[in-house]
Amino acid sequence: MMPTQQAAIQCRNVWKIFGDRADEALEAIHSEGLNKDQVRERFGCVVGVADASFSVAEGEIFCIMGLSGSGKSTLVRHINRLIEPTAGEILIDGSDINQLGAEALRQVRAEKIGMVFQHTALLPHRTVRDNVALGLELRGVDKEARIKVAHEKLALVHLDGWEERMPSELSGGMQQRVGLARAMAADPRVLLMDEPFSALDPLIRRQLQDQFLELAAVMKKTTLFITHDLDEAIRIGNRIAIMKDGRVVQVGTPEEIITAPADDYVAEFVEGISRLHLVYAQTVMQPVDQYRARHGELPADCPTAALEADLDQLTNLTVSGDKPVVILDGGRPVGVVTMRDVLRGIQGGNGHAN
């Protein structure tokens, strides 16, 4: 679950319908329950986002995941108002971005929101350093200060010594890191990342994911991360929103998405995902009192594990002997995990029969 703290981003019942008759189409959706195909046939409009609502906590990495055409990139472009919604509210730190005038909107985009695209769009005639410093230059920051910031951010993405190179001299992965450094140079509160690694080779993509996670631990930026890859979403996100046909069909932690898919669509997505590092003791354990009622007192010298121990750790503990694993919370036994519980967790089954 999302931590109980101030939401940095809130989307409330956001709709985006493309077409000249968007307002008519939205009214018909509400009154008649039309689906996307019916809206297109009757009004010639396309539903891009349908009644999307979610909140992102301060410092959270929130992944929005879906197949091509699901509406994820359309939705993220509402956050910095590159796209105007047909209906709904988008709040940044409690302020509705759709109510801002042109000057206030420019300031929010320049100072509060950084964006990293799939294609970095680096300026080919500017050096790496000057690409990173571009936003600060547009804000009127003096040259010495913006060069200092550019060097700091390039060091964070492991590009020290490349400041004077041109973008054409960099690999695709290096260019993507320049794009990330550019987004961070303005020290934004919010990072919007639209499939930033999807065009890269698998090995480079994995390396950049690792570097991003290292940066995220240090920078603690509120991040909306768009991807079509569930493995990437699970690896990157504190929570995941899964979209289909413009709608958010489920929001949850990776464990919640894996263990309790909201519908058949989500279940099909997660079917091939390994649970070993995504499902934890607190999900598969039996309450200690329930175990004692069935089996009597626990054997002496049982192995122990924390609530946060994953299935991989629990597997190692249960196969090392014939005793169950006692799950501790603050040193107090709260649950028991047997080999059968571990197997059910791996297979996705619910309930305890031992």
N, C-alpha and C positions, 0 to 999 in steps of 0.2 A: 504494500500500500504506500501511497505517497506520504512523505512525512508531513506532519501537521505544522506548517509554517506558511509564511506569506507567499502567495502565488506570484511568480514573476510574470507569467503569461496565463491569460484566461481566454478561451474561445467559448462563446455562448451562442448556441443555436445558429451557427454560421451556415448560410446558404450562398452558393454561387451558381447562377443559371446564366449561361451564355445565349444571347439572342435578343432580337428587338422586342419580343413579347415576354420578357423574363418575369415581370410583375404579374402578368396574367397567368403565366404558367405556375408561379409559386402559389397564387391564390387557388388555382385548380388542384394543385397537389394537396393543399390543406383541406379543401372542401370535398374533394372527390377521391383522394388517395391515389392519384395517378403515379405510375412508375416511370422510370427514365424513358423507356421505349414509347409509352403513351404521350409523354411530354414532347418528345421529338416529333412524333407523327402529327399531333394536333397543333402544336405551336411553333414547330421548327426550332426548338430550343434544346440546348444540351445542358444537363445537370452535371456540373463539375464537382460541387460539394453539397452534401445534403444533411442539414441539421447537425453539424459537427459541434460537439462540446467536449472540452477537456481543460485541465489546469496543469501547469508545469511549475513545480516548486523552485525556489531559489537554489541555484547550483545543481539542479537535476539535469541529467542527460535523458531526454525524452525522444524515443525513436518513433517515427511514423512510417509504417511499413505497408506495402501493398504492391500488387502487380501493376504493370503499365496500364494507365487509364483509370486507376482506382481513385484518383483525386488528391494524392499525397503532395505532389509538387504544387498543384493549384492552391491547396490549403496553406502551405507554408508561405506562399507569396502574399497571403493576406496579412501575415504578421507584421511585415514592414510596409504594407499597403501598396505593394506593386500591383495588386489586384484589389478592386473595390468589391465588397460583398454585396449580394443582392439583398440580404437580410442578416441580422445578427450583430454581435459585438465582439471586438478583439481588444483586450485590455493588456497594456504593458505597465507593470507596477501600479495597477488600479486605474490607469488613465485610458480612455477609449481612443485608440489611434485614429478611428474614423471621424472623430470630431475635431481633429487638429487642423489648423489652417496650414497653408503652404509652407510658411517659414518655420513653424513649430515642427511640422513633419520632416522637413529637411534636417533640422537639428537632431531629432530623434534618430533618423537614419544615420547621421554622421557620428553621433556620440553614444547611442544606446544599443544599436543593432549592427552586428557585423554579419556578412553573408559570404559563404564559400560555395561556389557552384561546381558542377561536374566538370565543366570546362573553365579553366581558371581565368581566361580573358585577360592575361597579362599584356601590358602595352609593349610591343616588340621593340620599340625604339628607346625604351628606358631601361636602365640597369635594374638588376634585382633589388638593390637597395632603394632605388627611386620608385620602383613599383610598390614596395612595402610602405614607403613613406607618402604615397600619393594622397591618401585620405587626410593625413595631417597637413599636407601642403594646401589642399583645397580649403581646409579650415583656417589657414593663415598662420599655422605654427611656424616659428622661425627655423631656418635651415639647420642650425646646430642641434636644436632639440629634436627635430624629426629624424635626423641622421642617427642620433643616439638611440632613439626608440627603435628605429629600423634594425640597427645592429643587435639590440637586445632581443627582439622578436626572432630574428634570423638565427641567433644562437639557440633559442628555445626549440627551434625546429631542426637543429643540427645542420645549419647551412653557413656556419662561420667560414669566412674566407671566400665566399661566393658573391659578396656584395657588389663587386664591380662587373660581374659577368652579365651577359644579355640572356633573356629567356630562351633564345634559340640554342644556347649552349648547355641547357639543362635537360635532364630526362623528364619524362612525364611525371614521375613520382616527386621529383625535386620541384617541378613547377607547381604541383599541388601543395607542397609545403610552403612555397612562396605565397600562394593564395591564402593559406591559413595564417601565415605571419602577417600579411596585409590586413586580414580581417581583425586580428588581435591588436594591431598597432594603435588603433583608436581606443583600446581598452573598453570594448563594449560590454554592457551587462548581459546581452543576449547574443548567442551565435546561432545563425541559421545555416545548416549544412545540407545542401540538396544533392544527394548521391555523390559526395565528393570523391569517393575512391572507386566508383563502379567502372570507370573506363581503363583501369590499371590492371596489369597482370596480377594473378593471384598472390604470388610471393610478395610483390611490392605492396599490394593492397593490405596484406597481413601486417607487414612492417609499419605501414602508415597507421593502421588501426592501433598497433601497440604504441606508437609515438603519440597518437591522439589521446589515448587513455592515460599515458604518462603526463601529458600536458594538462588534461582535465583534472587530474589529481592535484596539480599545482595551482592552476588558474581558477578552478571552481566556477567556470562560466555556466550560466543557464544555457542549455543547448537543445535545439530542435534538430534532430538528425534524420534526414529522409533516406530511405533505402528500399530496394525491392528484394533484398536478400535477408531472409529470416535469421540465418546464421550470424550475419553482421549485426542485425538488430539485437539479438540475444547477447552477443559479445560486448556491444557498445552500451546498450541502454540500461538505465536504472528501471525504466518502465517502457512499455511498447504499446502503441495504438495501431491496430490492424484495420485497414480500410478496404472496402469493396464497394464499387459503384457509387463512389462519392460519400459513403457513410462510414463512420467509425463503428465497427462491429464489436470490438473488444479493446479494453485498456487494462493493462495489468503488468506486474513484474514478469520477467522471463519465466519464473517458476509457475506463476499463476496461469500464464498463457499455455505452458506445456502441460500442466496437470489438470487444468479445468478449462478446455477450449469452449468458447461460448456457443459455437454452432459447428455444423459439418464443414463449413468453409475453413474455419480456423483449425479444426481437427485435421483436415487434409494437409494443411500447411505444416503442422508440427509433427506429422506422423513419422518422419524419418530422422527427427532430431534426437541425438543422444541425451539421456537424462542424467548421466553420471555426475556432471558438474552443475546441474541446474535444479535438482530436487534435493531438499535438505531434511535433516533428521526430524525437525518439528512437523514435517508433512507426513512422514511415513510411520512415526513412532506410535506405539500404544501407550495410553496413560499408565503410569506405574501402578496405580491402584487396580486398574482393569487387568493388568498382567498378573498381579498377585492373587486376584479373585479367581483366575483361571488356573494358575500354576503353583500357587503358594509363594513362599518367600524366594527372593532372588538368590541364585547361587553365590557363594563367596568369590571374591576376586574377579568380578565381571569387568571386562574392559569398559571404559567410559569415553564419551564424546560430548561435544557441545551441541546446542540446538542448531548451530550453523554448519555442522559437519555435513558434507555432501554424500551422495550415494557411493562415489568412488572411495571415500574414506571409510564409510560404513562397510562396504564390501570387504576391504582389507581387514577390518576388525573382526567381522563375522566369520571369514574363512580361516582365520588364524587359530580358531578354537571352537568348541561346541557350546560356548556360553553366549547368552544374549548381550547386547551392548546397552549399558545404562546411559541415558541421556541426562546431562546435568544442566541446570540453569542457576548460575550463581552458586555452584557447589551443591545444590539440592537436587536429588533425583526427581525428574518429572515425567520420564518416559522410558520405554524399553523398545529396542529394535532387534528383531530376530532375523535370521537369514531369509525366512519367508517374507518378512516385511520388505527387505531389501529387494528381493526378486519382484515382488508386486510393484515396488516403486519404479524399477527398471522397465517392467512391462506396461506400466500405466494403470494397473488395477487398483481398486479402492477397497477399503475394509480390511478386517483382520479375521482370519479363521483359525489361527493357532492358539 
